[in-house]
Amino acid sequence: MNDTLLQLAYKAADDKHAEDIVVLNMHSISLLADYFIICHGNSDRQVQAIARELQEKAHENGFEVKRVEGFDTARWILVDIGDVVVHIFHKDERTYYNLERLWGDAPQLDAPEL
């Protein structure tokens, strides 16, 4: 896994003041990605700003954004950057979907470990 991509995605979310950023190590759990980042924003605009920042930083650093889903509704935006998939929720939706519980078997990484 390219640790640079994980660090870049985490920093991009953090730079736009994403809240409660959680990194799940999905290596032995999912074939979709090596890592999931889950975070939320407090408004539609903030959720979109986080997604936009992720895309811009990925492109600037030569990483391909494979797909983005949910941008227009801004309730749950998924940004797929290959080995890292970022789930950006609106605050109200995050509790409802509770991906941390769904993927409860995945070890969480602390920011200093990144």
N, C-alpha and C positions, 0 to 999 in steps of 0.2 A: 504493500500500500504506500502510496505517496503521502508521507506525513505533511508535506508542504501544502497539499490540497486541503487536508483536514484543518490545518492551522489557518489557512487563508479563509476557508468558509466560516470557521468559528470567529475569526477576527472581523470579517465583514458583517456578520450578524451583531456582534458586540458593538461595532462602530456605529450601528444604527439603533443602539439601545434596546436590542431584543432582550426580553426578560426570560428568566429561568431557563437558560441554555443548558440542554442536556445532550451529552454525546454518548451514544450506545455503540459498543463494539459488536458488530453483526457478523464477524468472520465465520463463526461456527453455527450461526442461526439462520442466515438468509443468503440466498444466492443473488439477491438484488443489488446489494452494496456491501462494502466492508464496514462502513459507518453510517449511522443515522444521526443527524443533528435535529433536535426538536427544540423549538423556541416559540415565543409568542410576542405579539405587539398589542397595544391597547386601542388601536384604531385601524380602520381600513387603510388609511394613508401610511401609517407606520409599517403595517404588514407588507404593503407594496414596496415601500422604501427599502426594507430589509431584502426582499427578493431582488429588487433592481440592483442593489449594492453587490449581492452575491454574483449576479450575472456579470456585472461590469468587472469585478475583481477577477473572476474566473477568466474572462476574455483577455484582460490586460496581462495575465500571467500564463497565457497559452493553453488554458484548459477548455475543453469543449463542454458547453452546456447542452446536454442531450435532450432535455425537455423541461418545460415549465407548464404546470397545470394549475388552474384556479386563480390566476392573476386578477382577472376582471372582478370576480366576486370578493376576493380578498378575505375569505373566511378561513381557508386552508390552502396555502400555496405550497406546491411541491416543486423543488428545484433539484433536478437530477444532474449531477456533475460527475457521473461515472461511479467511481469508488465511494463517493460521498453523496447521500441523498439528504436534502434539508427539507424539513417539514416546518413551515412557518404558519402558525395558527393565529387567528384573532383570539384574544383572551377568552371570550365566551365559548368558543368551539374547543379549545384545548382540553378543558375539563371533561367535556362531553365525550370526545374520542379517546382520551386517556391512553395514548400510544405507549407511554412508559409502562403501564400495566400490561397492555397487550404483548409487548416485547419484554416482559419482566425477566426472562431468562438471560437477556443480553447484559453483559457487564457494563457499568457506566464508567466513563473516564472523567476525571476531574480536569479542569482547565490547566492546572500546572503540569499535568502529565502530557499535554499536547506539546 
